Amino acid sequence: MSNTGVNENLLRQIDAIELPERIMAWKEAMRSAPWKLYADREKYTVESWRETEGEDLQIRRAKLIKKILDNIEIAIHDYDVIAGRPTPGVIGTCTSIDVCGDYIPDIWEDKGEINLTMNADAGIDREGLEILRESARLFGGKTAPEMTTKAWAAVYGTWPKDVTDAKIKDPTLDAGIFGQTTSVLMWGKILSKGLGSFIKEARAHISAFVDERDPDVSKLYFWQSAVITCGAVINHAHRYAALAEEMASNA
């Protein structure tokens, strides 16, 4: 046999690993569970957006996050190592119509499922489908990617679209990924001091803002939104803690 450079001994060691019962349960659940699309995030997104109409954009987004985290269904499965799931399902997915716009063609069809990938479809009931449609009606044409695309076209003509079509721009705007705004986390500070420290810091800035009669109200909205958002995340964690206690007491 020719030498492939592959560590065959390591492969045999990997094959010989005995998975614990928890991992085996997760494996079987993944094999048997259907894909399901959960629409409750869009439900609370639409409700919040209508409730906060006329308020500052940062405050609206913060209250939107709070509305979602305070109300979405949560679950802890027996095989979960860390509590906290994007959806309560084994294989679940959710949408971000408020960020990406009307980007799911299947929501306008009555098939009972939505295509996610080349070989995966997610089931959705009639109520969930109507929730997604309502969100698309509300946010369609008004999202950041769509408005940016319109602004670019007004200035540069077809050049931005040509660049996108040629796959030179990746990810595309409609992916809803803007710089590093969704991925930069102060893990050291979060783990050592907790999110409560961010709230305390933001409130100190708010007090200084008032005392100094600072005219730049955008600073105030930023700190207020930080208080709302961090508080919502903490409360969301408390929801999981309460659920874990309930499950433990019933075990």
WOHUZI-V489853 format. One record per pair of residues at least 12 apart in sequence whose ideal C-beta (glycine too) atoms are under 10 Angstrom apart, sorted by sequence separation. I is the first residue (numbers start at 1). J is the second residue. D is the distance in whole Angstrom. If there is no record, write none. Layout:
i = {I/I}
j = {J/J}
d = {D/D}
This chain:
i = {48/49/51/52/73/75/76/77/95/104/111/112/148/149/152/186/189/48/51/74/75/77/111/112/160/206/48/49/72/73/74/75/112/114/205/206/209/48/49/52/72/73/75/106/114/149/205/208/209/48/51/72/73/106/110/113/206/207/47/48/75/107/112/205/206/46/48/49/106/111/114/205/206/45/48/73/95/110/204/205/44/45/47/48/109/202/203/206/44/46/47/93/107/108/152/202/203/205/206/44/45/72/107/201/202/205/41/44/45/48/93/106/107/149/202/203/43/44/47/107/108/149/199/202/203/43/44/107/108/148/149/198/201/202/41/42/44/68/106/107/147/148/201/202/41/44/93/145/146/199/200/202/40/41/43/44/94/104/107/108/145/146/198/199/202/43/91/93/95/104/107/144/145/198/199/201/41/92/102/143/144/145/148/199/200/40/41/91/93/102/143/145/195/198/199/40/104/144/145/198/199/40/89/95/102/103/143/145/197/198/38/64/97/101/102/144/195/196/38/97/101/102/195/196/198/199/95/97/194/195/198/61/95/97/98/102/103/195/97/98/101/102/195/196/96/97/100/101/102/195/95/97/98/99/101/103/190/194/95/97/98/101/102/97/101/103/195/96/97/100/101/103/190/98/99/100/101/102/41/98/99/100/101/41/97/98/99/100/101/40/96/29/38/40/101/29/30/38/49/29/37/38/45/48/26/28/36/38/45/46/25/26/27/36/37/42/45/46/25/26/36/41/42/45/25/26/35/36/38/40/41/42/45/22/24/26/34/35/36/37/38/39/41/42/22/23/33/34/35/36/37/38/39/41/42/21/22/33/34/35/36/37/38/41/21/22/23/32/33/34/35/37/39/20/22/31/32/33/30/29/30/29/26/37/39/37/37/103/103/100/101/103/100/99/100/101/37/99/100/36/37/99/100/35/98/99/34/35/37/96/99/96/35/35/99/37/38/43/35/37/39/43/46/35/36/37/38/39/42/45/46/49/34/35/36/37/43/44/34/35/36/37/39/40/43/46/50/34/35/36/39/42/43/46/49/38/39/41/42/45/46/49/37/39/40/42/43/46/36/37/39/42/43/46/38/39/42/45/46/39/41/42/45/37/39/39/42/42/84/84/83/85/83/84/83/82/83/62/66/58/62/65/69/83/56/57/59/60/83/56/58/59/62/63/66/69/70/74/58/59/62/65/66/69/56/57/58/61/62/64/65/68/69/72/76/80/83/56/58/59/60/62/63/64/66/67/69/70/74/75/55/56/58/59/62/63/66/69/70/74/58/61/62/65/66/69/72/76/56/57/58/61/62/64/65/68/69/71/74/75/76/56/59/62/63/66/70/74/78/58/62/66/69/76/58/65/76/75/78}
j = {60/61/63/64/85/87/88/89/107/116/123/124/160/161/164/198/201/61/64/87/88/90/124/125/173/219/62/63/86/87/88/89/126/128/219/220/223/63/64/67/87/88/90/121/129/164/220/223/224/64/67/88/89/122/126/129/222/223/64/65/92/124/129/222/223/64/66/67/124/129/132/223/224/64/67/92/114/129/223/224/64/65/67/68/129/222/223/226/65/67/68/114/128/129/173/223/224/226/227/66/67/94/129/223/224/227/64/67/68/71/116/129/130/172/225/226/67/68/71/131/132/173/223/226/227/68/69/132/133/173/174/223/226/227/67/68/70/94/132/133/173/174/227/228/68/71/120/172/173/226/227/229/68/69/71/72/122/132/135/136/173/174/226/227/230/72/120/122/124/133/136/173/174/227/228/230/71/122/132/173/174/175/178/229/230/71/72/122/124/133/174/176/226/229/230/72/136/176/177/230/231/73/122/128/135/136/176/178/230/231/72/98/131/135/136/178/229/230/73/132/136/137/230/231/233/234/131/133/230/231/234/98/132/134/135/139/140/232/135/136/139/140/233/234/135/136/139/140/141/234/135/137/138/139/141/143/230/234/136/138/139/142/143/139/143/145/237/139/140/143/144/146/233/142/143/144/145/146/86/143/144/145/146/87/143/144/145/146/147/87/143/77/86/88/149/78/79/87/98/79/87/88/95/98/77/79/87/89/96/97/77/78/79/88/89/94/97/98/78/79/89/94/95/98/79/80/89/90/92/94/95/96/99/77/79/81/89/90/91/92/93/94/96/97/78/79/89/90/91/92/93/94/95/97/98/78/79/90/91/92/93/94/95/98/79/80/81/90/91/92/93/95/97/79/81/90/91/92/90/90/91/91/90/104/107/106/107/174/175/173/174/176/174/174/175/176/113/175/176/113/114/176/177/113/176/177/113/114/116/175/178/176/116/117/182/121/122/127/120/122/124/128/131/121/122/123/124/125/128/131/132/135/121/122/123/124/130/131/122/123/124/125/127/128/131/134/138/123/124/125/128/131/132/135/138/128/129/131/132/135/136/139/128/130/131/133/134/137/128/129/131/134/135/138/131/132/135/138/139/133/135/136/139/132/134/135/138/139/236/237/237/240/239/240/240/240/241/221/225/218/222/225/229/243/217/218/220/221/244/218/220/221/224/225/228/231/232/236/221/222/225/228/229/232/220/221/222/225/226/228/229/232/233/236/240/244/247/221/223/224/225/227/228/229/231/232/234/235/239/240/221/222/224/225/228/229/232/235/236/240/225/228/229/232/233/236/239/243/224/225/226/229/230/232/233/236/237/239/242/243/244/225/228/231/232/235/239/243/247/228/232/236/239/246/229/236/247/247/251}
d = {8/9/8/7/10/8/9/9/9/9/10/7/9/8/10/8/10/9/9/9/4/7/9/8/9/9/10/9/10/8/6/8/8/9/7/7/7/6/6/9/8/5/9/9/8/9/9/10/10/4/8/8/9/9/8/10/10/10/9/9/9/8/8/9/5/10/8/9/9/9/8/5/7/6/4/10/9/8/9/10/8/9/6/8/9/8/8/10/10/10/10/9/9/9/9/4/9/9/8/9/7/9/6/9/8/10/10/5/7/10/6/9/9/9/9/9/10/5/9/10/9/6/10/4/6/9/9/5/7/6/8/10/8/5/10/9/8/10/9/6/10/10/10/10/6/5/9/8/8/7/9/10/8/10/8/7/10/7/9/8/4/8/6/5/8/9/9/6/10/10/6/8/5/8/9/10/9/8/10/9/10/8/9/9/10/7/6/8/10/9/8/6/10/9/5/5/8/8/9/5/6/6/9/10/9/9/8/9/9/10/8/7/10/10/4/7/9/8/8/7/8/8/4/9/10/8/9/10/9/8/10/9/6/9/7/8/9/10/4/10/6/4/6/7/10/5/9/5/8/5/8/10/8/8/7/9/10/8/9/8/5/8/9/5/4/9/9/10/8/6/9/10/10/9/6/9/7/9/9/7/7/6/5/9/8/10/8/9/10/9/9/7/9/9/10/9/10/4/7/7/9/7/9/9/8/9/8/7/9/9/8/9/9/9/9/8/8/8/6/4/5/5/6/5/4/8/8/8/5/8/7/9/10/10/8/9/9/9/7/7/7/8/8/6/7/7/7/9/5/5/5/5/7/9/8/10/5/4/7/8/8/7/9/9/9/9/9/8/5/10/7/7/10/10/8/10/10/9/6/5/7/9/8/9/10/10/10/6/9/9/7/9/5/9/7/9/8/9/5/10/6/4/10/8/9/9/9/9/8/10/9/6/7/9/10/9/9/9/6/4/7/9/8/6/6/7/9/9/9/9/10/9/9/4/5/5/10/10/8/7/7/9/8/8/5/6/8/6/10/9/4/5/9/5/7/7/8/9/6/6/10/8/7/8/8/9/8/9/9/9/4/8/8/6/10/5/4/9/8/10/9/9/8/8/10/8/9/9/8/8/9/9/10/6/5/10/8/9/10/8/10/9/9/8/8/10/10/10/6/8/10/6/7/8/6/10/7/8/5/10/4/8/7/5/9/8/6/7/8/10/5/8/7/9/7/10/10/5/10/6/9/8/6/10/7/8/10/6/6/9/9/10/8/6/4/9/4/7/7/6/4/9/5/6/9/4/9/6/9/9/9/8/9/10/8/9/9/10/10/8/6/8/7/9/9/8/8/6/9/9/8/9/8/10/10/9/6/10/10}
